[in-house]
Structure formats: C-alpha cells, structure tokens
Amino acid sequence: MSRREEGVFDTVPKPALDPEEHLDPDGLRDLRLRRLRQTLRHAYDNVGLYRRRIDEAGLDPDRAEPADLARLPFTTKQDLREHYPTGLFAVPRERLARIHASSGTTGSPTVVGYTADDIRTWSALMARSIRAAGGGPGDTVHVAYGYGLFTGGLGAHYGAEALGCTVIPASGGMTARQVRLIADLRPEVIMVTPTYLLTLLDEFTRQGLDPAESSLRVGILGAEPWTEGMREEIERRAGLRALDIYGLSEIMGPGVAQECADTKDGLHIWEDHFYPEIVDPVTGEVLGDGEHGELVITTLTRQAMPLLRYRTRDLTTLRPGTARPAHRRMDRITGRSDDMIILRGVNMFPTQFERIILGTEGLSPHFQLVLSSRDRLDQLTVRVEAAPGASGLDPVPALVAERVRSEIGVTVAVDVVEPETLERSVGKLRRVIDQRG
Ligand code: DLL
C-alpha cells in the first residue's frame, strides 16, 4: 500500500499482534487452565452428552485440572455420528456463522459448526501458522486446498487475509490453469496438499516451465501424511521451503499445529487453544511426552462445538517446544490408526512405503498400494511410476521388494509402471486401493 493511502484511511487494519503465541510457559499454563474450566463449564451447561459424562466422572467443571481430564471417556467419531448432525453443538443454530463437514471417507460425514468468534479464532491461528511458516503481510498466497465443505480452502483463505496477505483462492483442480496463475501472479506462498503440489510440479514441467524458477518460496503443506523424503523431493524440485501444517475438521480445521520455518523440527501445537494428550491406541492409557501414540485433543476456546478428549486416530509423539517455547511440538504424523494396513498380521502405513520409494533411484514419488486377495490370502502390490526418462529399471522391483521385506517385514509384489499412468491427486490422495472382495 502506498504511504498516501495509509494516511487517508485510518481504518486500514494492521497485522494483528499475537502475544499468546509468545507467552512464557507459566503464563500459558494459567491461561490454559482458565480456558479448560470455561470449556468444561460450557460443555456441561449446553451439551447433554458432556453433562452426563462430567457427572459420571465426578468432575467439578470449575475446579478441574488438566490431569483430571483422564477421568473422562474419549469423544470418538462414533459419538459424532450418533449425534449427527448437530447434537453436540453447544450454541443455538442462529448463533452459527458457518458449517463445514469432513469428507467422510471412513463412514458418514461429520458436521462441524462455528460461531463468528470461532471463525475469528481460527483465522488468527491460521495467520499465526502462516507467519510461523515464513509468510507475512504483503505476501501473495495461492490457496490450492479445496474450497467448500472441506476446511482446507476457507481456513487457509481467512487466515491469509487476516495476516494481511493477498489471496488467490484457486481451490483444487484445473491444474493447467493453476500453473498459469502462479506463473503470472507470482505468489510467494502456496498452501496445498503435498500430493497435489507434486501434480502441480509435473504440470509446470509439461508447460515447459522450471518450477524451481517460480516465485514460490514457502509451501504450507498438510491434510495428509507425508515424509521427510517427500519434503526433500518437493523442496529440490520446487525451490521452496516446505513446512508441515496439521489440523482436522472436528477440532477446527487446518492450523491446530504448524511447523516453524526457523527450526523445521516438527509442528508446534497451539496450546493456548488446544490441550493435547498422547494415549496408547489400544488401552487408552495416557502416555508421557516422548512416547509414541494416538493424539487426543480437548478444545479450549471452541464455542459452537467444544470437544473433550477427541480421539484423532493420528499417531505421533509430543516433544518440548523450540521456536515457540511454551507450545509443545508433535512429530510428523506417521499415519492414522484407521489407515493402517494389516497384511498377514503385520501392521504398516503408506508413509513407510513412501520412504522406501523416495530413496530408490529411478522411481517417481507417485505410487499406490493395491490390496487384493488370491486363494484367500491377502496380497499387496506396490504400483509405482518410473521417473520420467529413467532407464535400466529392471532390477528395481526386486530391490524395492527386498527393502520392504527387510524394513517393514512383509513380502509384496512391486510393479513399476510408465510415467503418467497412475491417478493424480487434486487434494487428499487415496494411497490404498482395496480390491479385496
Ligand atoms: O485435512 C484439515 C487440514 C486442511 C489440515 C489443510 C491441513 C491442511 P480433515 O479433512 O478433517 O481436515 O482431515 C483431518 O487429515 O486427522 C489427519 O489424519 C490428516 N492430516 C491433516 N493434516 C495432516 C498432516 C483437514 N500435516 C485428518 N500430516 C487428520 C498428516 C494430516 N496427516
């Protein structure tokens, strides 16, 4: 903006300061305790299910400590289904500013509601996340997360606007046009799933453009699991810094946790708004920091739909904060407990295959895991595209199969297919294709 405009319009908002992001650990602890009690009281007064559960646990909403949460049962996807569509909402319908719904790939959709304050909180946390990733006021942000019921597009959009960025609301799809827009409008930041970014990078090449020469310098990537190998591949090809962003519709949407550009060492969970626990996925027992398990989140500021101890199904580990010392970090999500493939008794996640494929010369990062059944025995075929122009690939299938056997512990078939033959992502990619009857 020119200096003249700033002088004329005194209503021009300045990028919001965010003191809570920089609280010291004691300050954060006090704030969190206050918000936890407010949330318990709000849930108790307004959501029948929670009133029952809080009574059964003998909890006093106004005196509870974080450790007392362990006395409450988890809130599960099943609870959301049983109260579909709005039975867990804590405010009357007319106070809702917006509704989103999760994709429902593993069952019926889940509807989530937001008051106007919830939207403001979400925007502020997304603004904080974009800034932590290295974006700032004045940057142009290309949002290629889907717009609509999915929280990715609108969540990123409002956050980028709140930070003072120029937003290109590209949404997912129409890949050739997206590349054209990036080349012409020269955004610095892109927000997109890692697999759709791969699709975009291939399209750059198809259009005779080198993605490394593009204006993009920061990628804020999430909504699906990805590995360090994928980060290296994307950073090398796209010439940008790729940072991980995490979130889920039930809890808010993107912006629950964000990796900081200065340390790039896992994702800081914004603990002034979310209380995380790690639990044993089988027994439900609360585990300590540093232990691997399932992430459980209690919202601390949600008005429309507070959730107590929501089981995310996402597997990770909590660690002390670094770039934002008061907020703990979580490791990259290795997978969801319900995405886990169990093949002949061995548990595995698609990210384990991604690591092996990205570490193998001559292969592209485009792959699928196809489950089939022969003679009542489950089979897994890794279908992976050769890298464009790669040659001498004859030994590769055996090499990959051997690495899978030694690192994951199962025997699989490996099928190396021609470039450009597997389905491409336009958002969240479906990695596992289950053809078992
Ligand atoms: O995927 C919200 C989102 C949008 C996050 C854009 C980040 C960026 P849902 O559709 O409800 O919401 O899916 C949530 O996606 O429980 C994880 O299993 C997975 N997921 C989200 N972010 C990551 C990530 C959005 N960074 C589910 N790494 C979550 C791994 C992720 N998995």
Boltz pocket constraint, residues with backbone or C-beta under 6 A from the ligand:
constraints:
  - pocket:
      binder: B
      contacts: [[A, 102], [A, 103], [A, 145], [A, 150], [A, 151], [A, 152], [A, 221], [A, 222], [A, 223], [A, 224], [A, 225], [A, 226], [A, 244], [A, 245], [A, 246], [A, 247], [A, 248], [A, 249], [A, 250], [A, 253], [A, 254], [A, 255], [A, 312], [A, 314], [A, 332], [A, 333], [A, 335], [A, 336]]
      max_distance: 6.0
